[in-house]
Amino acid sequence: MGLFYELVCTECNGSGWVVRGSKLVLSSDELVTQLSFKLQQTQRQIAALKGQTNVARPQREQSNRLGAGGTNYTGD
């Protein structure tokens, strides 16, 4: 903390993420990976609280298997 304003930590680039038990700083690549894991975990928790199971997954078009030989029927 500065006298009149907050100073950004130059050692961890203001992220606050360090290696547990030491004063080593995470590299930028490792920081991005860890933040991505944390985001995915939080999204799963939100989805569980909302009662949904497939949040943040792109929806794939399902084949309806109604055509000849189990192929996709398009109605043509």
N, C-alpha and C positions, 0 to 999 in steps of 0.2 A: 504494500500500500504506500502510495506517495503521500505527501502532506495534504494536497488538495484534490488528488485524483488517483484512480487505480492505475498501476503500472502493469504491463503485460510481462509475464515471466519470459525472459529471453532464453532460458535453458530448455524449456519444454514448448516454446513457441505459443504459449498461452493455452495449450490444450489441457494441462493438468494431468495428463496421462504419463506415468513413469512405470518402470519395472518395479514390481513389489519387492520390498526388502532391500532395495538399493536405490541409489540416486541416478541410475542410468535412465536416459530419455529414449522413448521409442522413436525409431526412424519414421519418416513420413509414410513410407509404404506400409509398415507394420501398423501405424496409427490408422490409416485408411481401412485396412483389413479388420482391425479390432472394432472400429466404429461401425463398419458394415455388419459385423456379427451382432453387435449390440442393437442396431436398428432392426435386424431381422427378428431377434428375440423379442423385442418390444412389440413388433407387429403381430407376432404369434400370440403374445399375451393379450393384446387388444382384441384380436379375432376370437380368442377363447372367451373373453368376457362378453363379447357381442353374440356368441353362439354360432359364429361362422367358422368354417374350416379352411376355405380356400381364398384367403385374403392375400393380395399382392402376387397372385399367380395369374399369368395370362390365360384366358379361357381359350381352349382349343376346340375347334369345330369337331363334333362327334359324328361318326358315320352312322347312318340310321339302319344300315344292313337290311333294307327292304327290297333291294333289286335282285335280279337274277344272279344266282350263285353267291348271295350274300354281299353283293356290291352296293354302293350307295345309290339310292333311288332319288332322282331329282325331279320327277314329275313330268318329264318331257314326253 
